[in-house]
Amino acid sequence: MSHIYKSMIQKLEEVRAVGVRIDVDPRSGVPIYVQIVDQVRHALDVGGLRPGERLPTVRQLAGELAIAPNTIVKAYNELQRRGLVVSRPGVGTVVAEGVEEVARERRVEEVFERLRILVRDAAALGISEDELWASLDSEFERVSQGTEEGGDGSRII
């Protein structure tokens, strides 16, 4: 095999090993390591990365993004702290088993955060607790019946 062909095969295998493309914008005002964490987390949420898949090596990703390796280390450490990846000696950084449950827990927490905001907004608008509970009960009843109402009054099943 020619050197160019071997290089192309290696690059293709690297792309396959990494189910996500990471792009950073140093001018966005968001720290680069946070951008990396957010993009990996999003890839996990939408199925772009699955348990057991490898992430790029620190050196590889730092080179591709033209950023300091310690920034990648910081992002990977944060992902590991959140239980989304694990570092395995000789293997590298891989998506953790059970990551679907971690993602579900995060989505549940996001729902409760939206609920906290909703309650604050309702209180600011003068909506009583009884009115809010009645609306919430009504919505639960509607959803439990498996139907939703469209904006035009039509029912969506």
Secondary structure, DSSP 8 states (H G I E B T S, - for coil): --HHHHHHHHHHHHHHH--------TTSSS-HHHHHHHHHHHHHHTTSS-TT-B---HHHHHHHHTS-HHHHHHHHHHHHHTTSEEEETTTEEEE-TTHHHHHHHHHHHHHHHHHHHHHHHHHHTT--HHHHHHHHHHHHHHHHTT-EE-TTS-EE-
